[in-house]
């Protein structure tokens, strides 16, 4: 049962209670939303890219849901500032788990990766590489 | 953990039949409160299944040899045992299915698709499980029949005045839960059966949360169809029961086709076997049938009235304990006697999935999510809830352990 107990370390709870980069960007380069129907987690992320649209300058999110999904969004938005779009698209599940710094139990991994999926899908839609209204983490894990 | 005698059941004795309950996680004894999802399996049931495989395993119905005869008799008699348990006459009124969901689909496909059309109405309730809600929604879409929902009151009961308005001469099928798997509400299914029959409609009762927890008599309810799942009543997974009135099942066309369900086959046409075999195409759930019959015998030994009293006591205790806290919202009726043995709730500021993960750290197993009632959760205005559900081996000490776990979540998120 150690998996679960590690999930709610101080860092996660701190980001959940005091989310960073929480809010909106007035004129984002792109904005995208997603949900994790299992938990009912919802997240919308606004991204502002530099003039060349290569580097992430600002990220903001707002959402509602479990501590894992919201803390993950808070931490990810911090990590993304200054990252290139290419680097951002290379992030995977392991990177998210590393970032959270805790073991995520298998049933909760969808909560953890929601923000990552939303920001990646949003960029793909903006670049015309994907066509979807909303990201969902229901079946693709 | 100190075990106390229940008024109704010798819980300490019962627990000896469930070795899984001795499991420990990081030194903490398992507290299993997810019985609404599935119950644990007692040794006598495990033994019955193992004995069947060790001594009598064979395919049924077609064999002349001794083993096949033994397997056939055991499987057929299992139908009678299960039938009598819910007040049905015998095997001619008891079809073995995969689970309650398949029973719902059986009636929806075999009866609904053939008999329903535009202008017809199917009446469900807002607290319906997806097993019936999604199934009849699809049948409605395919036949043109309308689906209507009996509303749920703020107190967690079906609005029976609205039901009387909604069930009309256009109604062909009423499908309702006997006991809500989310709110815990015990619904007045006999009254709903009367309403349905007043308008020449049939009633299908989903008894998945009722048959395990209280005496059920399908004839007293006057249900036309009544379904339940084996794994929620100490039996194995992969088997459920569908009661249907003998004449109805006899008139109905089959659900699935294949071996075992036929009387005579030519290249041109086929005639059907008798009920229930007509509805059990292919090699059926033989070992599961033997296991379910053993589970029924185990429950009968405990006594369903005793089980009902035990559940009511546990639900009442959980309601009382939870009511001490302003930050716990409980869903469903506040009176334990109007409930099955389950309590769904939310802790302020802590998502049900976080709460359940933290309880898991304390070896307390409960469920969190929408419990296959998403539309009901929309009505409740929450995405998810936590649900503790009790059974014959649970104690008030275990409910205290649940509350202690809730308290540690409260502290963590404070």
Interface residues (C-beta under 8 A of the other chain):
Chain A: X1 X2 X4 X5 X7 X8 X13 X16 X17 X38 X39 X40 X41 X65 X66 X67 X68 X105 X108 X111
Chain B: X25 X26 X28 X350 X351 X352 X353 X354 X357 X358 X360 X361 X363 X369 X370 X382 X383 X384 X412 X413
